[in-house]
Amino acid sequence: MKIFKIKLLPAALLLVLSGGVGTVNAAVFVQCPGDDNGNAVWDEEEVQPAANTKCMHLIAGDSFAVMSDDNPLYIFGYGDQTGTLASEVIKEGILDAEWPGPTVELEQNDEFYLSLTNVGTVIRPDLFDPHTIHFHGFPNASAVFDGVPEVSISINMGATLTYYYNVVEPGTYIYHCHVEATEHMEMGMLANLYVHPLQDVTGCVDALGVPNGNCSVATRKGGTDPGAPTGYTYNDGDGTTAWDVEQPLQVSAFDSEFHDASLFVQPLPFAALKGDYPQINGRGYPDTINPGIMPPPEDNWASIVGADGEIHPAGKVTGNPGETLNNDTPTQLLDSNATVTAGQTLLLRLSNVGLDRFYTLTAPGLTMKIVGTGARHMRNAAGDKNLYREVASVNFGGGETHDVLVDTTGVAPGTYFLHTTELHQMSNLTQLDGGMMTEIVVQ
């Protein structure tokens, strides 16, 4: 007779064997301090924790986004269900994916609880893809919240995970899904994320915390000086990163053949990936300057005819021209235009989430000054010299971010174009104009 001894396995191995690492089992459970009903907000009867505590509830799913030539493309993405009861999130989150995902705007020293629920891909019920959130460039206290599935947790359909971030470093970031990253990012699981510095509240101070006289408390955070700037890009101590108007601009491009292949359950052309719909904040020109929310996409197959007379296949989703997709839910919520008064400073929070190329942005007639890159203030190690660069254009690759100031002092009022320098990227597939371009209006 053999005698088997039961040994205590290491905790990590037990989690692997039980499915605890790599995926989260099904349950919509939102963690938010003081929130008793799981809607990620504090209702009147609930006790709100410290003011620097923030909560948000996102879904990961699918939907459609309309390109600027009226072509609807199938996408994966994130949607904002903050305020929805946990019991209703999956129902409300279906076909609610936004392009790009909801913007996350935080303050330095925030404690941020970000819950993610995977509602599945209703247009592709054959897929069982898990999802994550990767806070790109952010120093997580624990790898479990990093969103890289090989070393952390991914979320299966019907399940929820709450990420916790102790937000200690200001700057411009991005967030995206890190599961099957090339596919999920190409399909639209990308979004803006940025952190305002503590200096917005304290004003510029020296090493001892004493105001140094070079800048004032920002009015946006309750400052008393009406002539103070709206905010600062970093804790600069000298006011050199001050701004009056800020605008996040996320550049990307969709490969329409890749999205159509996903919709029609065809092999995905990874090797041939090439963006033919260049965009800013999920839109091509002139939709980039249309204020507010774009209407839900329609099945416009009758109007999508290429130069060869062929109908673009994405329009055959329903076969009913004019039928609204996404259950009549808008999915493109961000415009890209900026308006400033002459003499004000515009902060452009630039991020490149394109997968196949570098992009170069320019704004003829305006001078751009890069004061931060990769969510890091451009200053020497000793902290006594600014390393800012005045440029006519910004060239950057996928995953890179830049904080760019545009000072309009002495600039003539008018409309200035911000666009890519490669002219073929200023197009919406078959159209001769559009694409990666927006407007800066100086009043």
C-alpha positions as CSV (number, residue, x, y, z in Angstrom):
1,M,0.0,0.0,0.0
2,K,1.3,3.4,-0.9
3,I,0.9,6.2,1.6
4,F,0.4,9.7,0.1
5,K,1.5,12.7,2.1
6,I,-0.3,16.0,1.5
7,K,2.1,18.8,1.3
8,L,1.3,22.5,1.7
9,L,1.9,24.1,-1.7
10,P,3.2,27.6,-2.1
11,A,0.4,30.1,-2.1
12,A,1.2,31.2,-5.7
13,L,1.0,27.6,-7.0
14,L,-2.3,27.1,-5.2
15,L,-3.7,30.2,-6.9
16,V,-2.5,28.9,-10.3
17,L,-4.1,25.5,-9.8
18,S,-7.3,27.0,-8.5
19,G,-7.5,29.6,-11.3
20,G,-6.8,32.5,-9.0
21,V,-3.9,33.9,-11.1
22,G,-4.6,35.0,-14.6
23,T,-8.3,35.3,-14.4
24,V,-11.0,36.4,-12.0
25,N,-14.2,34.3,-11.6
26,A,-17.6,35.8,-12.4
27,A,-19.0,38.3,-10.0
28,V,-19.8,42.0,-10.2
29,F,-18.3,43.3,-7.0
30,V,-17.2,46.9,-6.8
31,Q,-14.8,48.1,-4.1
32,C,-15.1,51.8,-3.2
33,P,-14.6,53.0,0.4
34,G,-17.9,54.2,1.9
35,D,-20.0,53.0,-1.0
36,D,-22.5,50.5,0.3
37,N,-24.6,49.7,-2.9
38,G,-21.7,49.1,-5.4
39,N,-22.4,52.0,-7.8
40,A,-19.0,53.6,-7.2
41,V,-20.4,56.9,-6.0
42,W,-21.4,58.2,-2.6
43,D,-25.2,58.7,-2.2
44,E,-26.7,61.0,0.4
45,E,-27.0,58.3,3.0
46,E,-23.5,57.1,2.6
47,V,-20.4,58.5,4.3
48,Q,-17.9,59.9,1.9
49,P,-14.3,59.1,2.8
50,A,-11.4,61.5,2.5
51,A,-11.7,64.1,-0.3
52,N,-8.7,62.6,-2.1
53,T,-10.5,59.2,-2.5
54,K,-11.9,58.7,-6.0
55,C,-13.8,55.8,-7.5
56,M,-14.8,54.8,-11.0
57,H,-16.5,51.8,-12.6
58,L,-15.7,50.9,-16.2
59,I,-16.9,48.1,-18.4
60,A,-14.9,46.3,-21.1
61,G,-17.0,45.2,-24.1
62,D,-17.8,46.0,-27.8
63,S,-19.7,48.4,-30.0
64,F,-19.4,50.4,-33.2
65,A,-17.8,53.7,-34.0
66,V,-18.5,55.7,-37.1
67,M,-15.6,57.1,-39.1
68,S,-15.7,60.5,-40.6
69,D,-16.7,59.1,-44.0
70,D,-19.8,57.5,-42.3
71,N,-18.3,54.1,-42.3
72,P,-19.1,52.2,-39.0
73,L,-16.3,50.0,-37.7
74,Y,-16.6,47.3,-35.1
75,I,-14.6,48.0,-31.9
76,F,-13.6,46.7,-28.5
77,G,-13.5,49.3,-25.8
78,Y,-14.1,50.6,-22.3
79,G,-17.3,52.4,-21.2
80,D,-18.2,54.4,-18.0
81,Q,-20.8,52.8,-15.8
82,T,-19.9,54.9,-12.7
83,G,-23.2,55.4,-10.8
84,T,-24.9,52.2,-12.1
85,L,-25.8,49.7,-9.5
86,A,-23.6,46.6,-9.6
87,S,-26.7,44.4,-10.4
88,E,-27.4,46.5,-13.5
89,V,-23.9,47.0,-14.9
90,I,-23.8,44.1,-17.2
91,K,-27.2,44.9,-18.7
92,E,-26.4,48.6,-19.1
93,G,-22.8,48.0,-20.2
94,I,-23.6,45.9,-23.3
95,L,-22.7,47.7,-26.5
96,D,-21.5,50.7,-24.3
97,A,-17.8,50.6,-25.3
98,E,-16.5,54.1,-26.1
99,W,-13.9,55.2,-28.6
100,P,-11.6,56.2,-27.1
101,G,-12.3,55.0,-23.6
102,P,-13.5,57.3,-20.8
103,T,-10.9,59.9,-19.8
104,V,-9.5,59.5,-16.3
105,E,-8.5,62.8,-14.7
106,L,-6.8,62.6,-11.3
107,E,-5.1,64.8,-8.8
108,Q,-1.7,64.1,-7.2
109,N,-2.2,62.2,-3.8
110,D,-5.5,60.7,-4.9
111,E,-6.3,57.2,-3.8
112,F,-8.1,55.8,-6.9
113,Y,-10.3,52.7,-6.9
114,L,-11.0,51.7,-10.5
115,S,-13.3,48.8,-11.0
116,L,-13.4,46.9,-14.3
117,T,-16.3,44.6,-15.3
118,N,-16.0,42.5,-18.5
119,V,-19.5,42.4,-20.1
120,G,-18.4,40.3,-23.1
121,T,-18.6,40.9,-26.8
122,V,-22.2,40.6,-27.8
123,I,-21.5,41.1,-31.5
124,R,-18.9,38.3,-31.3
125,P,-20.5,35.8,-28.9
126,D,-17.9,33.2,-29.9
127,L,-15.2,35.2,-28.2
128,F,-14.4,34.7,-24.5
129,D,-11.6,37.3,-24.2
130,P,-10.5,38.5,-20.8
131,H,-9.5,42.1,-20.4
132,T,-7.3,44.3,-18.1
133,I,-6.4,47.9,-17.5
134,H,-2.8,48.8,-17.8
135,F,-1.9,52.3,-16.4
136,H,0.9,52.9,-18.9
137,G,4.1,54.4,-17.4
138,F,2.7,54.4,-13.9
139,P,4.8,53.0,-11.0
140,N,2.4,50.5,-9.4
141,A,2.9,49.6,-5.8
142,S,2.0,46.0,-6.6
143,A,2.2,44.1,-9.9
144,V,-1.3,42.7,-9.3
145,F,-2.7,46.0,-10.5
146,D,-0.4,46.4,-13.5
147,G,-2.7,44.8,-16.0
148,V,-0.1,42.7,-17.7
149,P,-1.8,39.2,-17.7
150,E,1.5,37.3,-17.5
151,V,2.2,38.7,-14.1
152,S,-1.1,39.9,-12.8
153,I,-4.8,39.3,-13.2
154,S,-7.2,39.5,-16.2
155,I,-10.9,39.7,-15.9
156,N,-13.2,37.1,-17.5
157,M,-16.7,37.8,-18.8
158,G,-19.2,38.6,-15.9
159,A,-16.4,39.3,-13.5
160,T,-15.1,42.5,-11.9
161,L,-11.7,43.5,-10.5
162,T,-11.0,46.7,-8.6
163,Y,-7.6,48.3,-9.3
164,Y,-6.1,50.4,-6.6
165,Y,-3.7,53.3,-7.4
166,N,-1.8,55.6,-4.9
167,V,-1.4,58.5,-7.3
168,V,1.9,60.2,-6.4
169,E,3.3,61.4,-9.8
170,P,1.7,64.0,-12.0
171,G,1.9,64.0,-15.8
172,T,0.2,62.7,-18.9
173,Y,-0.3,58.9,-19.2
174,I,-2.5,56.5,-21.1
175,Y,-4.4,53.4,-20.2
176,H,-5.1,50.3,-22.3
177,C,-5.9,46.6,-22.3
178,H,-2.8,44.4,-22.1
179,V,-4.5,41.1,-23.0
180,E,-3.6,40.1,-26.6
181,A,-2.3,43.7,-26.7
182,T,-1.9,44.2,-30.4
183,E,-5.5,43.0,-31.2
184,H,-7.3,44.7,-28.3
185,M,-5.5,48.0,-28.7
186,E,-6.0,48.0,-32.4
187,M,-9.7,47.3,-31.8
188,G,-10.0,50.4,-29.5
189,M,-9.1,49.6,-25.9
190,L,-7.2,52.8,-25.4
191,A,-7.9,56.0,-23.5
192,N,-6.5,59.3,-22.1
193,L,-5.3,59.5,-18.5
194,Y,-3.6,62.4,-16.7
195,V,-2.7,63.6,-13.2
196,H,-2.7,67.2,-12.1
197,P,0.2,68.2,-9.7
198,L,-0.1,69.2,-6.0
199,Q,1.1,72.7,-7.0
200,D,-2.4,73.4,-8.4
201,V,-3.5,73.6,-4.8
202,T,-0.4,74.9,-3.0
203,G,0.9,77.3,-5.6
204,C,4.7,77.5,-6.3
205,V,6.7,77.0,-3.1
206,D,10.4,76.5,-2.4
207,A,12.0,73.5,-0.7
208,L,10.7,74.8,2.7
209,G,7.2,75.2,1.5
210,V,7.3,79.0,1.3
211,P,5.8,80.8,-1.7
212,N,8.7,81.9,-3.8
213,G,6.9,84.8,-5.5
214,N,7.3,83.5,-9.0
215,C,3.7,82.2,-9.3
216,S,0.4,82.2,-7.5
217,V,-2.1,79.7,-6.3
218,A,-4.1,78.4,-9.2
219,T,-7.7,79.7,-9.4
220,R,-9.0,76.3,-10.6
221,K,-8.3,74.9,-7.1
222,G,-9.6,77.8,-5.1
223,G,-6.8,80.3,-5.3
224,T,-7.5,83.9,-4.5
225,D,-5.5,85.6,-7.3
226,P,-7.7,86.2,-10.3
227,G,-4.6,86.7,-12.5
228,A,-3.2,83.3,-11.6
229,P,-3.1,80.5,-14.2
230,T,-5.7,77.8,-14.3
231,G,-3.2,75.1,-13.4
232,Y,0.3,73.7,-13.7
233,T,1.6,70.8,-15.6
234,Y,4.2,69.7,-13.0
235,N,5.4,70.8,-9.6
236,D,7.9,73.2,-11.2
237,G,8.4,75.7,-8.3
238,D,8.9,78.5,-10.8
239,G,5.6,78.7,-12.7
240,T,7.1,77.7,-16.0
241,T,4.6,74.9,-16.7
242,A,1.5,77.1,-16.0
243,W,-1.4,76.9,-18.4
244,D,-4.9,78.5,-18.8
245,V,-6.6,75.9,-21.1
246,E,-5.8,72.2,-21.4
247,Q,-6.7,69.7,-24.1
248,P,-5.8,66.0,-24.2
249,L,-5.1,64.8,-27.8
250,Q,-4.6,61.1,-28.3
251,V,-3.4,60.1,-31.8
252,S,-4.1,56.7,-33.4
253,A,-5.3,55.0,-36.5
254,F,-7.7,52.1,-37.3
255,D,-7.0,49.5,-39.9
256,S,-10.4,49.0,-41.5
257,E,-9.6,45.6,-42.9
258,F,-8.5,44.4,-39.4
259,H,-11.8,45.6,-37.9
260,D,-13.8,44.1,-40.7
261,A,-12.0,40.8,-40.3
262,S,-12.8,40.8,-36.6
263,L,-16.5,41.5,-37.3
264,F,-16.8,38.8,-39.9
265,V,-14.8,36.2,-38.0
266,Q,-11.9,36.1,-40.4
267,P,-8.2,35.6,-39.8
268,L,-6.8,38.8,-38.4
269,P,-4.1,40.4,-40.7
270,F,-1.5,41.3,-38.0
271,A,1.5,41.3,-40.4
272,A,-0.3,43.6,-42.8
273,L,-1.5,46.0,-40.1
274,K,-1.7,49.5,-41.5
275,G,-3.9,52.3,-40.2
276,D,-6.0,53.8,-42.9
277,Y,-8.2,55.9,-40.6
278,P,-5.8,58.3,-38.8
279,Q,-7.6,60.0,-35.9
280,I,-7.3,62.4,-32.9
281,N,-9.4,61.4,-29.9
282,G,-11.2,58.7,-31.9
283,R,-12.3,61.0,-34.8
284,G,-11.1,62.2,-38.1
285,Y,-11.4,65.8,-39.4
286,P,-13.9,67.5,-39.5
287,D,-15.5,65.4,-36.8
288,T,-12.5,66.3,-34.6
289,I,-13.9,69.9,-34.2
290,N,-17.6,68.9,-33.8
291,P,-18.3,69.9,-30.2
292,G,-19.5,67.3,-27.7
293,I,-20.9,63.8,-28.4
294,M,-21.1,62.3,-31.8
295,P,-24.5,60.6,-32.6
296,P,-24.7,56.8,-32.6
297,P,-23.4,55.2,-35.8
298,E,-25.8,54.1,-38.4
299,D,-25.7,51.2,-40.9
300,N,-24.8,53.4,-43.8
301,W,-23.8,50.7,-46.2
302,A,-25.5,52.4,-49.2
303,S,-23.1,55.4,-48.9
304,I,-19.9,53.5,-48.5
305,V,-18.7,52.8,-52.0
306,G,-15.0,52.8,-52.9
307,A,-13.4,54.1,-56.0
308,D,-13.7,50.6,-57.5
309,G,-17.4,50.6,-57.0
310,E,-17.3,48.0,-54.2
311,I,-19.3,48.4,-51.1
312,H,-17.3,48.4,-47.9
313,P,-18.3,45.3,-45.9
314,A,-18.6,46.9,-42.5
315,G,-21.8,48.4,-43.7
316,K,-23.5,45.0,-44.1
317,V,-23.8,44.6,-40.3
318,T,-27.6,44.6,-40.4
319,G,-28.4,45.0,-44.0
320,N,-30.9,47.8,-43.1
321,P,-29.6,51.2,-44.2
322,G,-30.2,53.9,-41.6
323,E,-30.7,51.5,-38.7
324,T,-28.9,52.8,-35.6
325,L,-26.2,50.6,-34.1
326,N,-25.1,50.3,-30.5
327,N,-28.8,50.2,-29.2
328,D,-28.8,54.0,-30.0
329,T,-26.0,54.6,-27.6
330,P,-23.3,57.2,-28.5
331,T,-19.8,55.9,-28.3
332,Q,-17.6,58.8,-29.5
333,L,-17.7,61.5,-26.8
334,L,-14.5,63.5,-27.2
335,D,-13.8,66.4,-29.5
336,S,-10.3,67.7,-30.1
337,N,-10.6,71.4,-30.8
338,A,-9.3,74.0,-28.4
339,T,-10.2,77.7,-27.9
340,V,-8.0,80.2,-26.1
341,T,-8.0,83.9,-25.7
342,A,-4.9,85.7,-27.1
343,G,-2.2,85.8,-24.4
344,Q,-3.3,82.6,-22.7
345,T,-1.3,79.4,-22.6
346,L,-2.7,76.2,-24.0
347,L,-1.5,72.8,-22.6
348,L,-1.7,70.0,-25.1
349,R,-1.5,66.6,-23.4
350,L,-0.3,64.5,-26.4
351,S,-0.2,60.7,-26.5
352,N,0.4,58.3,-29.3
353,V,-1.4,55.0,-29.1
354,G,-0.8,54.0,-32.8
355,L,0.5,50.5,-33.4
356,D,2.2,50.7,-36.7
357,R,4.1,54.0,-36.9
358,F,5.5,57.2,-35.5
359,Y,3.4,60.4,-36.0
360,T,4.5,63.9,-36.3
361,L,2.2,66.8,-35.3
362,T,2.7,70.4,-36.2
363,A,0.7,73.6,-35.8
364,P,1.9,76.2,-38.4
365,G,1.9,79.7,-36.9
366,L,2.2,78.5,-33.3
367,T,5.3,77.7,-31.2
368,M,5.2,74.6,-29.2
369,K,7.3,74.1,-26.0
370,I,7.8,70.5,-24.7
371,V,7.9,70.7,-20.8
372,G,7.4,67.0,-20.0
373,T,7.7,63.7,-21.7
374,G,6.7,60.2,-20.5
375,A,5.0,61.8,-17.4
376,R,8.3,63.3,-16.3
377,H,9.1,67.0,-15.9
378,M,12.0,68.0,-18.2
379,R,14.5,69.2,-15.7
380,N,18.0,68.1,-14.9
381,A,18.8,65.7,-12.1
382,A,20.0,68.5,-9.8
383,G,16.7,70.2,-10.2
384,D,18.2,73.6,-11.0
385,K,17.8,73.7,-14.8
386,N,14.8,73.4,-17.1
387,L,15.4,71.3,-20.2
388,Y,12.3,72.5,-22.1
389,R,12.5,72.5,-25.9
390,E,10.8,74.9,-28.3
391,V,9.8,72.9,-31.4
392,A,7.9,73.4,-34.7
393,S,6.7,69.8,-34.6
394,V,6.5,66.8,-32.2
395,N,7.5,63.4,-33.4
396,F,6.6,60.4,-31.2
397,G,5.9,56.7,-31.3
398,G,3.3,54.4,-29.8
399,G,3.2,54.6,-26.0
400,E,4.9,58.0,-25.8
401,T,3.4,61.1,-24.2
402,H,4.4,64.7,-24.3
403,D,3.2,67.8,-22.4
404,V,3.3,70.7,-24.8
405,L,2.7,74.4,-24.0
406,V,1.5,76.8,-26.7
407,D,1.9,80.4,-25.6
408,T,-0.4,82.7,-27.6
409,T,1.1,86.0,-26.4
410,G,1.5,88.1,-29.5
411,V,-0.3,85.6,-31.7
412,A,-2.9,87.0,-34.1
413,P,-6.5,85.9,-33.5
414,G,-7.7,83.3,-35.9
415,T,-8.0,79.6,-36.6
416,Y,-4.8,77.5,-36.6
417,F,-4.6,73.9,-37.7
418,L,-2.9,71.2,-35.7
419,H,-2.2,68.2,-38.0
420,T,0.1,65.4,-39.0
421,T,3.0,66.4,-41.3
422,E,2.4,63.3,-43.5
423,L,-0.2,64.5,-45.9
424,H,-1.6,61.0,-46.7
425,Q,-2.6,60.7,-43.0
426,M,-4.9,63.6,-43.4
427,S,-7.6,61.5,-45.1
428,N,-10.6,59.4,-44.1
429,L,-9.8,56.2,-46.1
430,T,-11.2,57.1,-49.5
431,Q,-11.7,60.9,-48.9
432,L,-9.0,63.3,-49.9
433,D,-9.2,65.4,-46.7
434,G,-9.9,64.7,-43.0
435,G,-8.0,62.3,-40.8
436,M,-5.4,63.5,-38.2
437,M,-6.2,67.2,-38.0
438,T,-8.0,69.6,-35.6
439,E,-8.2,73.3,-35.0
440,I,-6.9,75.7,-32.3
441,V,-8.9,78.9,-32.2
442,V,-7.3,82.0,-30.8
443,Q,-9.8,84.7,-29.9
